[in-house]
Amino acid sequence: MHLEALHDGALDQCQRLRLSPMAWSLLGGSSLFSDSSAPMVRLRQTLSHIGAAHGGATITQVVLAWLLSHPANIVPVLGTGKLDRIKESVGAESLKLTREQWFAVWIASTGTEVS
C-alpha cells in the first residue's frame, strides 16, 4: 500500500548505483489481513485472485513475488521468526508473475489505473 519509493526516485537511484533496497513490513503489520477498508479489501481480492491463478499461492507469497519481480532487486525483510511463515515465504521464489498480474497489484494498491 506504500509505493512512495516507486515514485520518488529511490528505486531508480538504487538501480543506478547497483544497490539492492530492502523492504520491510510487507504485510502492513498484518493489516493486509485484518483491515476492512475498501482499499485493503480490493488489494486482498486481487492478491487472492493471482494466487489462485498460480495454483493456490498465498497472499504472502504473491506479495513477495511482486516485490521480487521488480528489477531493482528488492530484498524483502520477513520480520518473523516463525518457521511456518518462513517456509511459506520461500514458495514466493518460484512464483513468476506476468506483467499484467504485477500491474494488477499496483492498480489494486493505488486504486488508480496506470497511465
N, C-alpha and C positions, 0 to 999 in steps of 0.2 A: 504493500500500500504506500510505501515511501520510496518514490522513484527519483528523488531530487538529484542523486548522483548521475542519473542518466541524462539529466537536463542541464546541469550546471557546469559541465566540462570536466568534472572529476575523473570519470572513467576514460574520457578522451586523453587526459593528461597521463593517467596511469598507462594507457596503451602506448603513448608516445615515449614514455620513459621505461617501458617494459617492466612495469611494476604490477604485481597481482594484488588488487584490492581485496579486503576482507569484508564479509557481510555477516552481521550477527542479528539475532532476534528475528530470524527468518519467518517465524510463525506469529510474530507480533506478541510474544509472551503468551502464547496460546489464544490470543484474541481472535485469530483466524478461525478457531473452532467454536468460540463462545459468543462473540459479538453478533448481535441480531440486527445490526444496522443494514440498510439496503445495500450499501457498497460491499460490505463483508459477505452478505448472502450471495450477491452476484458473483463475487470472486470465488467463493466456495463452490458454487454451482459450476462455474467454468472449470475450475481445477478438478472437480469430481468427474465432469464430462470427459476431460482429457485423460484422466486416469483410467476411466472405463475403456476408452479407445486404445489404451495401452495394456489391456488385459487385466485391469483391476489394480493399477498402481494407486498408491495412497496419495492424498493431498500433499503430505510431507514430501513424498518422492517427486511429485510434479513440481512443487516449489523449488526443490533443489535442482531438478533437471533444468528448470527455467533459468536459474542463476548460472548453472554450469554451461548452458548453451551460449552465453554471452561471450563475444570474442575478447573481452578484457581479462579472461581467465580469473574470474571472481572466485575467491576461496571462501566457502561457507564455514562459519563457526557454529557448530551444532549447539553448544551450550548445555549439553546433557551428559550425565554420567550413567544413564540407564542403558544397559546393554541392548535391550529390545529396540529402543529408539535409534541407537547407533546402527544396529543391523538393518532396520527399516530404511534408514537413510542411505546405506550403501547401495540399495536397489536403484537409487536415482542415477547412478553412474551408467547403467545400461539403457536408460530411457533416452531416446532421441526424439525430441520434439520437432515437429515440422515448423517451418517459418510461420504458417498460419496459426498453429497452436501457440507459438511463442507470442505472437501479436494478440491472440485472443486473451491471453493472461494480461497483457499490457492494457488492452481495452477494458477488461473487467476491473483492473486495478484503478484506472483513471476515470472510468465512466465516460470516456470520450473516444471517438474514432481516431485513428492515426491518419494524419494528413501529410 
